[in-house]
Structure formats: C-alpha cells, structure tokens
Amino acid sequence: MNCRGLIRELSNYLDGELDAGLKAELERHLEHCDDCRMVVDTTRKTIHVFCHTEPIPLPDEVRTRLQRALEHRLQKS
Amino acid sequence: MSSAHPNPIPSSVVKEDESQLVAAAKSGDAAAFTELVNRYSSKIFRLTRNITQNREDAEDAMQEAFLKAYEHLQGFQGDSRFYTWLVRIAVNEGLMRLRKRRPGQVSIDDPVETDEDLMPREIEDWGPSPEQQYAQTELAQILSEVIDKLDPEYRIVFVLRDIEELSTEDTAQLLRLSVPAVKSRLLRARLRLREKLNRHFKGSVPN
C-alpha cells in the first residue's frame, strides 16, 4: 500500500471497518511512513476533539425564548 | 421573564436518568420534560446551527424539534435513546429550513462527484492532547468557526457521524444518501477539518 491508498482507506481504518488483510497492509505502511502516521494521528484527534468538546451554552435570550415557547405549549396540554 | 436562567426543575428530578425522565414526561410530568429540554438544548442548538448555518433558522428548528418531541412523546417507543430520537427530529427540522433558504443550491441528496485530490498538504505533529491548549469555550469557538467553512454536504455528514455518533446507515437514511456516498463525504470532511485544525493545533508538542 502507498500513501494514496492509505488516505483512501483512512476512514475505514479509523472506524475499525477494514478486513484483517487490508488492515495489516495499512499498518505495515505506517511502520515506515512518518507522514501517514501523523495524518492518521491528527485525523483521529480531529474526530475526538469534535466529539468530546461541550457545545457553547445556549445564549440567554435563546434560552428564554425556548422556555416561553415550551411554557406556552405545556399550558395548552 | 424576570430571570435569565429560570430553573423550575425540582432537584429531585434533575438527578434522574434519561429513561426515568422520559417515563415521567410521558405520564404528564411537565418538569421532567423541561429537564430533558434543559439537558439537551445546547447540543440540539449546536446541531441545528451546524445544519442551517443561520442563527434564526437554527433557533426555530431547535424550538420546533422540542415541541414536536413533546407532541409525539407517546409515540416514542424507547427502542433508541430519547436523545437519538430527538436528534432525528432536529435534523429533519434543520434540513427543511436549509432547503427552504437555499433551494437548488444545497443538494445534500445528490451525489457529489469531485476529482479533488485527497492527499493532505499540511502534515505536522499536534502533540499528545492539543485541545488542552485551549479553554473549553475558546475551543468550542474554534470548532464552530472551522466547521462553518465546510460545504453543507460534507458538514452535515460529519456532524451526524462524528459529533452525534449516528451509524453510517442511519446517517444515509436521514439524508437520503447511499452508504458509499456517506462514507466518501465523511472521509473528505474529516480530511478537510484536519487540515483546518492544523493551523490551531500544530506546534503544541511539548519541548
């Protein structure tokens, strides 16, 4: 496998969806390619940071409007 | 409204877990439903913002999602998490507004064919945990700016798969895409976001 092949399979590799043969081939490439190792590592960190960062709290005025809309709806039921 | 953060939730309810809150809300406990809203509103607002990229539409879609969830609560069977069910409603509300605002321009249903070269251009070490360089709010701001620059067809797939952690199949079904199309867009989205984050995270290697 070359660098281009690795990039094509990057998502499947990170998601654990590669079959054993292709995975072994990809990991053999990683053993001697610093650039691809860094791309795999930084892509994994990209997913992690998006998945694990808490969202910005709801702005006060948005929260207030949401509560008003809910109260209005809850009162009707 | 006198207070910016009115919190009518009794503390006994706050600690209940999701399925207990849902059960209580289904039996008519308004405080339990309000607690579910309080628990998830920031996440749902981030989701609808990421889909619509328009604050007004995002707020509208979020409100509507919670109101629809309330109306259809009796129909929620509990075969998925309540949050996942809510995400599906919010995605549909967001997509509807996105399509209305940009008809024809945004076609996340259609295949995106691109000859773009996927090979990364910026390759640098980020150190063991780059996000530790930033405070949570600052980091959330950076992520929001970075993801805003992605085209909707990539952004929405990334949001559903990697932020909301829906399966590829669920994402495909919600967006009316094929599984290979979801996979292809996800790969591109991840690579583009990696490239955009590189300028924030590079050089965070401890000396």
Contacts between the chains, C-beta under 8 A, distances in Angstrom:
chain1	res1	chain2	res2	distance
A	3	B	119	7.1
A	4	B	119	6.7
A	7	B	118	5.1
A	7	B	119	6.1
A	7	B	120	7.2
A	7	B	191	7.4
A	8	B	118	7.2
A	8	B	187	7.8
A	10	B	187	6.4
A	10	B	190	7.5
A	10	B	191	7.4
A	11	B	183	6.3
A	11	B	186	5.6
A	11	B	187	4.2
A	11	B	190	6.3
A	12	B	183	7.5
A	14	B	190	7.9
A	35	B	120	7.9
A	35	B	123	5.0
A	38	B	123	5.2
A	38	B	124	7.0
A	38	B	125	6.0
A	39	B	120	5.2
A	39	B	123	6.0
A	39	B	194	7.4
A	41	B	125	7.9
A	41	B	126	7.4
A	42	B	123	7.8
A	42	B	124	7.8
A	42	B	125	7.9
A	42	B	126	5.3
A	42	B	194	5.4
A	42	B	197	7.7
A	42	B	198	6.9
A	42	B	201	7.5
A	43	B	190	5.5
A	43	B	191	6.9
A	43	B	194	4.8
A	45	B	126	5.8
A	45	B	130	6.3
A	45	B	131	8.0
A	45	B	201	7.4
A	46	B	190	6.2
A	46	B	193	5.2
A	46	B	194	4.4
A	46	B	197	5.6
A	47	B	162	5.0
A	47	B	190	6.5
A	49	B	130	7.3
A	49	B	131	4.9
A	49	B	139	7.2
A	49	B	143	6.8
A	49	B	197	7.3
A	50	B	143	5.9
A	50	B	147	7.5
A	50	B	158	7.6
A	50	B	162	5.7
A	50	B	163	5.4
A	50	B	193	7.3
A	51	B	162	5.9
A	51	B	163	6.0
A	51	B	165	6.9
A	52	B	131	7.9
A	53	B	131	7.0
A	53	B	136	6.8
A	53	B	139	5.3
A	53	B	140	5.5
A	53	B	143	5.8
A	54	B	42	7.6
A	54	B	136	6.0
A	54	B	140	6.7
A	55	B	42	4.5
A	55	B	43	5.4
A	55	B	45	7.1
A	55	B	46	3.9
A	55	B	140	6.3
A	56	B	42	7.0
A	56	B	46	7.2
A	56	B	137	6.6
A	56	B	140	4.8
A	56	B	141	7.1
A	56	B	144	7.1
A	57	B	42	5.5
A	58	B	41	5.3
A	58	B	42	5.0
A	58	B	45	5.6
A	60	B	4	4.3
A	60	B	5	7.3
A	62	B	45	6.8
A	62	B	59	5.6
A	63	B	4	7.6
A	63	B	5	7.1
A	63	B	41	7.0
A	64	B	1	5.0
A	64	B	4	6.9
A	65	B	59	7.0
A	65	B	63	7.3
A	66	B	37	7.1
A	66	B	41	6.2
A	66	B	59	7.8
A	66	B	62	7.0
A	66	B	63	5.7
A	66	B	66	7.0
A	67	B	1	7.3
A	67	B	6	6.6
A	67	B	34	7.9
A	68	B	1	6.8
A	69	B	63	5.0
A	69	B	66	7.8
A	69	B	67	6.6
A	70	B	33	7.9
A	70	B	34	6.6
A	70	B	37	6.2
A	70	B	66	6.5
A	70	B	67	7.3
A	70	B	70	7.5
A	73	B	67	5.4
A	73	B	70	6.2
A	74	B	30	4.8
A	74	B	33	7.5
A	74	B	34	7.8
A	74	B	70	7.6
A	77	B	70	8.0
